[in-house]
Amino acid sequence: MLDELFSSNGGGWLVNMKKWESLPQNLKDVLTKAATETEIDGCREWNGIVAKVKKDISAAGVKIVKFSHEESVKFYRNYRDKMGASDLKLNPKVAELQKFTLNPNFYRLK
């Protein structure tokens, strides 16, 4: 099994901007907190599932391998470049997200 991080398993909440702006601050705060907690809880759960699968398949004889740091960065860049090109065709606003995920200072590229 190739054990490489290349994507994320984040959730998303979509809210109509006019509706969001019409909400009182206390409700915005509740929704923001709920979205944050959902991300944290979801990440914890996902990491637990992945750890169990890796333990189980390793015990069954599957070899788990990782790229060198340099190859890992290349793999990640290639994935993001291809995904980004496809996503840009669907929505030009994806370019804003790419400022973070393709930024040389992004943690995955260091």
Secondary structure, DSSP 8 states (H G I E B T S, - for coil): -B----S---------HHHHHHS-HHHHHHHHHHHHHHHHHHHHHHHHHHHHHHHHHHHTT---B---HHHHHHHHHHHHHHHHHHHHHH-TTHHHHHHHHT-TTSGGG-
